[in-house]
Structure formats: C-alpha cells, structure tokens
C-alpha cells in the first residue's frame, strides 16, 4: 500500500453509466482533497465526456457486465470494466475497488480474482443500517444463500472488525438473527451456530436478536445467512420508500397538509440525510483478500462520493489485517 | 355453525388485560350490531369490571398463560383462559377464537386442541401487510421455523383462499419469497419448492419474489418459511415505527417544522388508519381444524375490534372449507 489509498471504480457499473460516477468522484475530491487517488475503469471516451477534473486516472475497458448477466460467466470475462478493475487490484495497482454493477458478478469476480482472506471460509456482504442508536452492520445480506454454522462465527468476527475500525464501536455487540430472544427459538442453523458463537472468546456476543432489533440499535453487528439477510435488507429499504411515498400521496390530497409539508421541508431533508442509504451507499464484501465494495445499481453521485470515502477509511484502518488477526486469535484460543 | 358466528376471545391474553378487550368488544358491537355473538374468557370479576354492555357472555377461567411461558407446557394447562377458550371451540360452542397472548402458546394450544385441517401438514401463521396495491398476505410468519418444500405449496393454497375470500382478490397472485426474480437464485428450500409450486394447477403462481415486493404489491400472497417470514414481519413493523419516531424527533428540533406538522395532522391520521396494524390486528393460524386468530401482545381496543370483524368474516366465508377443497382438488389433479 502506498501512503495514499488508491481507489478504483467500475465506471460502467450502475444503472446510469459513467455520469454519476464522474460526478461523485468530483464531489469526493473536492471534499477530501489529497486523501486518496482515483482510477475510473471503463469506456474511456464516455468517461472523459463527464470528467471535469483532471486529477483522475482513466483505464480503458472495452466491454461491460450487463446487470442481468449470469454472475459466474460474467466474472470470467476479462475485458469488462469489472474484470480489468479486479485485475488492477489483484496486481497491487489499486488498494480498494468499488462497483455499483451486477452484485452477483462483482462477488464472483472478487472471489475468483482476489480469493479469500486467511481463515475465512466464505466472504459475506455487509450492509449498514442507520437506527435509533449508532447504526447496525448486518451480514451476510446476499453473498451466500446457504451457510454453515461455522461461517456465521467468521461473519461475526468480520462484522465486529468493521464496526470497530470503521464505525467506532469500541466493543461491538454481536447479535445472532433469530425469531425470539430465547435461545430455544430459531431454526436449525441458529441452534447449531449458538454454541459456536458463544465459544468464540474474542466476540462480544449478546445472544439471539429479532428483526425488530435492526432499528432499535440493540446490537452493532447482526449475523445471519445471506438468504435471510437479503430479505431483511430489501424489506427494510422498501418499507422506507413505501412509507415516504404514502406520506407524499396523502399530503397531496390535502391542501392544508401541503402547506404543512412546506414548513417541514428543512427537518425532513435533515432526516433524509441521516437515514438515506446514499450516505452509506457501499456494502463491503468482507472476507476477500482485498478491498471490494458493492453499491446499489441506482447509485447517484452522492452514493459514489460516500463509497469513495468509506473505501478510503477501510484501507487506512487496515480492516482486513484486523479480521485476519481476530480470527487467528480465536483459533489459537480454541486450540 | 349457527347463523350468527359465535366469536370467543381470550380476555387475559395481551399486555393490558381485559380492559382493551372489553372496550374493543363494545366498539365492534356498536359498529356491527347483530352480526356476531361474543364470549370473553378469563377472570370473570375482572372482565365484568370493564364490561359496560350486557350483550356479551363471560366464561370464567381462573388461570392465565404468562407471556413468557414455554409454549408447549402452557398449551397443556387446561384451566387457563386460553385452554378454556380452545376447548369451547373444540366442543362446537364457538365458531372462532382470538387471543393476543403468548403466540407460541396459542399456536401450540390450537394444534393440540383443534388439530389440522384435512390435507394440511402444518398450519401457518399469516400476516396481512398494507402496501401500494391491495395488500399482501405473507405466510408463514412464525409457526414453523423449519419447513419442508411441500408445506410451502400448502401455505400457498391457504394464503390464496384467505386472499380470495377475505381480501377479495379473485385470482390471487402467489409469489415465493427468494433473493432475486431469477429461478436460479434462492436457497435450497426455494429450489426444492419451485417445481412443486409450479406444478400445483390451482395456484396463480407468478414466480420468485423479493423482500421489496412486500410493499410494491407485486403479489397478493407471499410464501416463505416461518423463520424468514418472522424476520420480514418484525423488520417491516420496526422500520415503520423507526421512521415515524425519526420524523417526530427531527420535527421537535425545528419550530417551523412543528407548525408544519400541525397542518399535516389530518393527512397523517388518515395515513395511519390505512397502514396501522391495529386495523388488521389479527393473524389467522391457517390450516388448523378451526378458526384461530392471534394478535399482538400490545393490542389496543381498535385491534380487538378489527379482530372480531375479521374472524366473523372468516367464519361467514367458510374459508376453511375452501382451503380443504382447493388442496384436495390439487391432489386429485396431481394423481
């Protein structure tokens, strides 16, 4: 690693092409000048058309991965912006990479190209949720539809390191997602994972938690399989947009309420900036031997800006080293 | 069944004792006079203390099930309000029963006392979610932490009948909860269930759906295991209360916004009545040989009122007969 993190972005990933990528890069450079170096990978002409600032490297890639492409096949194509980006990271020319493209393809590409961290059986996708507390990291939210109980222990270590070094939780409280606080509840996976997580000495395990704990801030890290986590992620996000839309619809029917909404604009904008996913807009794929974050397909400039910032911090804080050490320490204690 | 549905309520279930039960009963009687007969079961003196109207039968039960009691043991105690209520239904003296008590105990009591409908392997708890469409029924939301693929087909039939006869969906669209619309995605259970649900001729199956489809109204019935469904239910509910609370907190910090909130009161009250769970406040345990609905522990008078109405409609519409017929028809087609 050089002294300044070198961050690479898949400029062709995401629903809107290189435009929001270039705009987000410009925002980040203005806000944190000198803190990172940026490389955008993709169709050079298209990227340059949107690039106002000079301080960004562009690496050309002729092809791109379609949002609907099959993950494994897409990850094997080397000429795509995603393939070139991953290769640059593998070759040590970048310290962290980000794509808002086809999630399955990014996961597969990272697994193939970067491999796994020592001690990690399966990488997991982690998502950050703002809540009444300091926010909660949930993993896995979709990298592994089926998991083994032992992997959940590794997820707990990875999530703890992320919460500690990136979110500032000194001793992150880890919860195992279940359907009741009682240890007797939950499915077979939960029953198998409970004794394993409890036995891990370097975890601050607080016990089983429920779906409602996500927004209560009961724990800092919530561990689950990638099927349940993905359902939770998509349900929570769509609940927020459904409620927002419902309020707007109801207000539009009532002239008095429209006046009220005008007065509330400033407060609602503040709230939005606190809970909007675009502020956190990047999910780390924890457990790969590298730094790979994945974004929403609909990421706008603010999401790219936030992603660049989070990636930079992840590299600076050497989160992967901490994950490796913590998993190793746990093995040593157990042995 | 007599001409007027006889509805029984566990007056000791729920966090607030018989008071909201009696108040909810009074509300329902005033709103739909003559449409049902009511029986409250529990401590007779306590119930009568809150009972203003005369037109309600009270059956005494000396004991009650604690909210924290172990489900199976609690369900075996016969002297509790829940036990007496279930027995009255089993004996044919009631056409439908409702409890806002310990969910596990109510499920266990119904299973033990009433048994299963013909053709049903496992009953499932169904929850109704308001959304941008006509609302979606999700099952199972917690009766079975582990399920077999074949049970999901039965859940689909049960949910379809509920959606058709109680929610007015003529040809309910059934979705299988997964983590992508592609049939190749999802966990092992989804992979095993897909061909079975597709083969069921009497279902209007639209394919795999995602967590976000819950609020989009993509399907009328969403089928999943009781672990995932419970996480989805609790996440969605807590997302709504988190957002509501966040708006209130932000508004309180801003005097201008407080003025705005005053103007918006009427519109927000309308919205609340449309999406508040107390309006739908009862989840049917579909597949038992009887009519058993379960409510939130924190049910207030409005939730009991709504539950009485939904139970009455369920009995009137003979939903269980339709479930039995539909599952039988599917067996006959398959054979």
Boltz contact constraints between the chains, C-beta under 6 A:
constraints:
  - contact:
      token1: [A, 142]
      token2: [B, 179]
      max_distance: 6.0
  - contact:
      token1: [A, 145]
      token2: [B, 187]
      max_distance: 6.0
  - contact:
      token1: [A, 146]
      token2: [B, 187]
      max_distance: 6.0
  - contact:
      token1: [A, 146]
      token2: [B, 188]
      max_distance: 6.0
  - contact:
      token1: [A, 179]
      token2: [B, 142]
      max_distance: 6.0
  - contact:
      token1: [A, 179]
      token2: [B, 227]
      max_distance: 6.0
  - contact:
      token1: [A, 179]
      token2: [B, 230]
      max_distance: 6.0
  - contact:
      token1: [A, 187]
      token2: [B, 145]
      max_distance: 6.0
  - contact:
      token1: [A, 187]
      token2: [B, 146]
      max_distance: 6.0
  - contact:
      token1: [A, 187]
      token2: [B, 227]
      max_distance: 6.0
  - contact:
      token1: [A, 188]
      token2: [B, 146]
      max_distance: 6.0
  - contact:
      token1: [A, 210]
      token2: [B, 234]
      max_distance: 6.0
  - contact:
      token1: [A, 211]
      token2: [B, 231]
      max_distance: 6.0
  - contact:
      token1: [A, 211]
      token2: [B, 234]
      max_distance: 6.0
  - contact:
      token1: [A, 211]
      token2: [B, 235]
      max_distance: 6.0
  - contact:
      token1: [A, 212]
      token2: [B, 234]
      max_distance: 6.0
  - contact:
      token1: [A, 212]
      token2: [B, 238]
      max_distance: 6.0
  - contact:
      token1: [A, 214]
      token2: [B, 235]
      max_distance: 6.0
  - contact:
      token1: [A, 215]
      token2: [B, 238]
      max_distance: 6.0
  - contact:
      token1: [A, 215]
      token2: [B, 242]
      max_distance: 6.0
  - contact:
      token1: [A, 227]
      token2: [B, 179]
      max_distance: 6.0
  - contact:
      token1: [A, 227]
      token2: [B, 187]
      max_distance: 6.0
  - contact:
      token1: [A, 228]
      token2: [B, 228]
      max_distance: 6.0
  - contact:
      token1: [A, 228]
      token2: [B, 231]
      max_distance: 6.0
  - contact:
      token1: [A, 230]
      token2: [B, 179]
      max_distance: 6.0
  - contact:
      token1: [A, 231]
      token2: [B, 211]
      max_distance: 6.0
  - contact:
      token1: [A, 231]
      token2: [B, 228]
      max_distance: 6.0
  - contact:
      token1: [A, 231]
      token2: [B, 232]
      max_distance: 6.0
  - contact:
      token1: [A, 232]
      token2: [B, 231]
      max_distance: 6.0
  - contact:
      token1: [A, 232]
      token2: [B, 235]
      max_distance: 6.0
  - contact:
      token1: [A, 234]
      token2: [B, 210]
      max_distance: 6.0
  - contact:
      token1: [A, 234]
      token2: [B, 211]
      max_distance: 6.0
  - contact:
      token1: [A, 234]
      token2: [B, 212]
      max_distance: 6.0
  - contact:
      token1: [A, 235]
      token2: [B, 211]
      max_distance: 6.0
  - contact:
      token1: [A, 235]
      token2: [B, 214]
      max_distance: 6.0
  - contact:
      token1: [A, 235]
      token2: [B, 232]
      max_distance: 6.0
  - contact:
      token1: [A, 235]
      token2: [B, 235]
      max_distance: 6.0
  - contact:
      token1: [A, 235]
      token2: [B, 236]
      max_distance: 6.0
  - contact:
      token1: [A, 236]
      token2: [B, 235]
      max_distance: 6.0
  - contact:
      token1: [A, 236]
      token2: [B, 239]
      max_distance: 6.0
  - contact:
      token1: [A, 238]
      token2: [B, 212]
      max_distance: 6.0
  - contact:
      token1: [A, 238]
      token2: [B, 215]
      max_distance: 6.0
  - contact:
      token1: [A, 239]
      token2: [B, 236]
      max_distance: 6.0
  - contact:
      token1: [A, 239]
      token2: [B, 239]
      max_distance: 6.0
  - contact:
      token1: [A, 242]
      token2: [B, 215]
      max_distance: 6.0
  - contact:
      token1: [A, 243]
      token2: [B, 243]
      max_distance: 6.0
  - contact:
      token1: [A, 246]
      token2: [B, 271]
      max_distance: 6.0
  - contact:
      token1: [A, 250]
      token2: [B, 267]
      max_distance: 6.0
  - contact:
      token1: [A, 250]
      token2: [B, 270]
      max_distance: 6.0
  - contact:
      token1: [A, 250]
      token2: [B, 271]
      max_distance: 6.0
  - contact:
      token1: [A, 251]
      token2: [B, 267]
      max_distance: 6.0
  - contact:
      token1: [A, 254]
      token2: [B, 267]
      max_distance: 6.0
  - contact:
      token1: [A, 256]
      token2: [B, 263]
      max_distance: 6.0
  - contact:
      token1: [A, 257]
      token2: [B, 264]
      max_distance: 6.0
  - contact:
      token1: [A, 257]
      token2: [B, 267]
      max_distance: 6.0
  - contact:
      token1: [A, 259]
      token2: [B, 263]
      max_distance: 6.0
  - contact:
      token1: [A, 260]
      token2: [B, 260]
      max_distance: 6.0
  - contact:
      token1: [A, 260]
      token2: [B, 263]
      max_distance: 6.0
  - contact:
      token1: [A, 260]
      token2: [B, 264]
      max_distance: 6.0
  - contact:
      token1: [A, 263]
      token2: [B, 256]
      max_distance: 6.0
  - contact:
      token1: [A, 263]
      token2: [B, 259]
      max_distance: 6.0
  - contact:
      token1: [A, 263]
      token2: [B, 260]
      max_distance: 6.0
  - contact:
      token1: [A, 264]
      token2: [B, 257]
      max_distance: 6.0
  - contact:
      token1: [A, 264]
      token2: [B, 260]
      max_distance: 6.0
  - contact:
      token1: [A, 267]
      token2: [B, 250]
      max_distance: 6.0
  - contact:
      token1: [A, 267]
      token2: [B, 251]
      max_distance: 6.0
  - contact:
      token1: [A, 267]
      token2: [B, 254]
      max_distance: 6.0
  - contact:
      token1: [A, 267]
      token2: [B, 257]
      max_distance: 6.0
  - contact:
      token1: [A, 270]
      token2: [B, 250]
      max_distance: 6.0
  - contact:
      token1: [A, 271]
      token2: [B, 246]
      max_distance: 6.0
  - contact:
      token1: [A, 271]
      token2: [B, 250]
      max_distance: 6.0
